[in-house]
Amino acid sequence: EVFGTTIASRRNKNLRAPPPAKYGGRHTVTLIPGDGIGPELLSHVREVFRFSCVPVDFEVVHVNSGLESEDDINNAITAIRRNGVALKGNIETKHIMPPSVKSRNNLLRTSLDLYANVMHCQSLPGVQTRHKNIDIIIIRENTEGEYSNLEHESVSGVVESLKIITRNNSLRIADYAFRLAREKGRRRVTAVHKANIMKLGDGLFLQCCREVASGYPDITFDSMIVDNTTMQLVSKPQQFDVMVMPNLYGNVVSNVCAGLVGGPGLVPGANYGRDYAVFETATRNTGKSIADRNIANPTAMLLASCMMLDHLKLYDYASSIRNAVLTTMNETRLHTADIGGQGTTSEVVQSIMRIIQSKGQLTTDL
């Protein structure tokens, strides 16, 4: 199962998120094409949705990472607040921006308080990898830590960068992890940290995880230092079940795990807050070097769109598309170059649509 259900924090159990925009039995979703391979992959998602008669209309909002003004990302944020749900390609981050200026990706996540980044990293059929039977849920705190954009040069040649860890946000992400673990029938949650060195910051995060763990006696809790975690992942990834961690470690661990199962073109991701949800590929890579060459792997974006459909409770459509994606990978062995094949993006998508049709094309009567 590639899941897509958001879990509300028990500390906010009396608060209800507004329902996603729905008119005439159809959902309206904000679509942000992004940069690099984002526009072409999302074009294929729309093609598959039309073919499958998915009752979703997209409000397309373009974001230009080259603009100095933030009007474009503010328009996107407004659209997500209106619709409740978004599907996006990654937006390129310019390295020449002043340190106090947030990237558009970061601004979107923090403005909407999308505090939980969730990645389900699992072995996929037909993909040759060193390790088999991987099934890990990675939960990354998404709004603070090293991504707080608080840097300055105190004197020439000396830079200070602030890492922000708060009790409220640490409790919130830990609670999310344990609730998700319980809902998915998972047995173990591992907190990843560096509290042996960052005794206050990561120490607070670890303490909050322990506090929350005490309320879930049915789930085993342990912790692991981040450098040991990366070694254990590439040695024996099957030992991990659910992992929760601060922002930067989540970035690193997510990319390592994506590599373990075949690469960034295969793994979907989601960003959840109390009120909104944004779906994208897990590794947030623009793929600029392969854009417009018809060789990008569409799997991650299509699976992200399936997570979005699950979130919208359009389960039949999600299952139909997801099963077609996995069948294409397993039975036809029609792979793109990133996983050792010679197939083009459009050939993979055409195969997926043929499988959907062979299983019985969905209609809006479902």
Secondary structure, DSSP 8 states (H G I E B T S, - for coil): ---------GGGTT-------EETTEEEEEEE--STTHHHHHHHHHHHHHHTT-SEEEEE----TT-SS-HHHHHHHHHHHHHSEEEE------TTS-TTS--HHHHHHHHTT--EEEEEEE--TT---SS-S-EEEEEEE-SSBGGG--EEEEETTEEEE--B--HHHHHHHHHHHHHHHHHTT--EEEEEE-TTTSTTHHHHHHHHHHHHHTT-TTSEEEEEEHHHHHHHHHH-GGG--EEEE-HHHHHHHHHHHHHHTT-TTS-EEEEE-SS-EEEEETT----GGGTTTT-S--HHHHHHHHHHHHHTT-HHHHHHHHHHHHHIIIII----GGGT----HHHHHHHHHHHHHHT----TT-
